[in-house]
Amino acid sequence: MPLTHGTPRYIQLLLRGLLAGLIAGLLAGAFAYIAGEPHVNAAIAIEQAAAPAGEPGEEPLVERDIQSTVGLLLATGLYGAALGGILATAYTVLRRRLRTGSDTTAALGLAAAALTGIVVVPYLKYPPNPPAVGNPDTIDQRTAAYLAVLVLGLVAVWAGVLAARTQTHQWRRAAAGTAGFLTVVAIAYTLLPTFDEVPDDFPATLLWNFRISSLGTQVVLWTTLGLTYAGLLNQLADTLTRTGRPEPATTP
C-alpha cells in the first residue's frame, strides 16, 4: 500500500484497517453464500408456503438471485470495511494501554474482544432467526433489546479486563477476568427480556443450521480481520525499518 513520506500514522493504520476489513468481509460473504444461503432459501420457501392462498406477495426491490450473490458480497464487504475502520481506530486509541509489545497480539486481542462482546454475548441471548421466524409486532422491542445486550457485551469484556488487571499471578488474572466478565453477562441476561417466537412447526434442524452458519460467518469475519490487520501492521513496521523512516506521528 503506497504511502507518502510523512503520512500520519493514524492514517496509515486506518487505511490498513479498511483494507483488512474489506478482505475479511468478502471472505465472510463467500462463507455465508456457501454455508448460509441454502438455509435462507429453505426458510423463504416455508414462509411463502405459509402465506394465505391468493394473497399477492410483496415484490422485492432487488431480485433474490442478486441479493444472494452480488448483494451479499457487497453488503459483507462494506460491513467488513466499516468494522476494519473501527478496529483500526480502537487500535490507535488503545495501543498504549494494551500491556503487550507485540502489534500482532494487540490486533488479535482487540479482534477477539470484539468477537466476544459484539457477537458471542448477543448471540447466546438473542440468536439470529431466519425468514418465517419472529413476530413483526415485537420488532421494536427486539431491536432495542439486541442493542442493549450488544453494549452490555462490550461492557462485560471491559469489566473482565479491569478485573484481571487487579491481580498479579497469571491464574488469578484469568479467574478474576472470567468472573468479572460473567458477572456482567449474567446481570444483562437476567434483566433483558426473552423472546420465544419460533413457530412450533418450524424445522428445528433448519433453525439450528441457520444459526450455526450465521455464527460461523461472524467468526470468519473477525478472525480474518484480526489476522489480516496484524499482518498489515507487521508489514508497516518492516517498511519503516527497511527505509529508515522515523515512525509517523500518531495524532494529527
Order of alpha helices (4+ residues) and beta strands (2+ residues): alpha-alpha-alpha-alpha-alpha-alpha-alpha-alpha
